[in-house]
Amino acid sequence: MTSLRTEGLTKSFGGVPAVHDATVELREGRINGLIGPNGSGKTTFFNLVTGMIRPDSGLVLYRGRDLTRHAPHRIAHAGIGRTFQLCRVFPRLTVLENMLVAVRRTRLRELLAGLHDRGEAERARHWLRRMGIEHLEHAEARDLSYGQQKLLELAAVLMAEPDLVLLDEPAGGVNPALIDRIVTLVRELNAEGRTFLVVEHNMDMVMGMCDHVIVFDRGAPIAAGPPSAIKEDPRVLEAYLGV
Ligand code: ADP
């Protein structure tokens, strides 16, 4: 079954195409990698899929439903979650508050007054336990290490119970031990039925973790397939190495 499908997705900035005629299909249940040289349009693609920017043309379909030009909260509600290249947490809120805000951005005042629902707090603790940061529940997010903040961001994304999770450079700025933990978590979350699309520069991580790799060059996919085939693909070697 198809998870995400984009058709001819196109976005230019000041007349310069960032994503151009990108048709991408993700099958349910896979860990997909999205790689490509700097400036090849990977982040813009994420922003288009999650409604943070609107395409000039083309379609975003999720499980057959047209989400093109929908607002980010509606896309999140449809089941697509994402993390950011530069991790986004609320620095002065505690870890637990960050988790609750993730599902109740519109009810921040009540949340801060302690009027949140117990069931949600339990669910938040479940995800914090899964990430191994439950002991930090009362710490302010700004006091966490960068790696711990990334785990918090992922935990907060999971509060919305997404079926498709977009990860933007999960290993960036993170120590090797934590990279292993993130890989294990992604595999576990995938085994439970979630589909992933991961932008990552760490090739060992991408090739070791992903079932399927899509390669972007100049705003569109130039190759897609299992890691073993992608590593040998002459178009990929040319895009990366100019050979
Ligand atoms: P990648 O994530 O693969 O490094 P990006 O999607 O960040 O690539 O960028 C693709 C191209 O679009 C780059 O040339 C970049 O400079 C340009 N770009 C991205 N976002 C903007 C923006 N908001 N305004 C102008 N140009 C942008």
Residues whose N, C-alpha, C, O or C-beta is under 5 A from the ligand:
A	BS01	ADP	F13 A18 P37 N38 G39 S40 G41 K42 T43 T44 F45
